[in-house]
Amino acid sequence: MPLSFALGGKGPVDSVPTSKDFEEAVAALYDCGGWVVDYDVTISGCQVDLVARKPVAGIQHSIAVECTLERVTARKFGADFAHLMSIRTQHPQYRLCIVSASGFSRGVKDRADAAC
C-alpha cells in the first residue's frame, strides 16, 4: 500500500514518495512546532538530511535528522547511528533523530526503549 501524507499544503499523495518528498514532510512537522529547518547540512564533514533549530528559554536546541524511506533494521540503524554519533562527538549539544517512512524492526524498537 502506498504511503499517503500531506506535503506543503498540496494535499494527499497516493504514490510512494521520493526521499526528498519524505524529507519535506518531516521538515514540515518540525516547522509546525516552531523549528527552523535546514536541508542537506554538512556538520564537521558529515552530511545529514535535516537540521532543526529552535531557541528554548534562551538556549539554542539543534536536532540532526536522518530521514529514510526504508525499514530500519539493526544493520541500517547501526550505520545511521554511527554516522550521527560522529557528529555528536564534535558537537555534543546536538540531539539525534532517525525517521523512517517504513518503520523500525522489533530489535531496533527494543533497543530504543532500553535507552530511554
Secondary structure, 3 states (H helix, E strand, C coil): CCCCCECCCCCECCCCCCHHHHHHHHHHHHHHCCCEEEEEEEECCEEEEEEEEEEECCEEEEEEEEEECCCECHHHHHHHHHHHHHHHHHCCCEEEEEEECCCECHHHHHHHHHHC
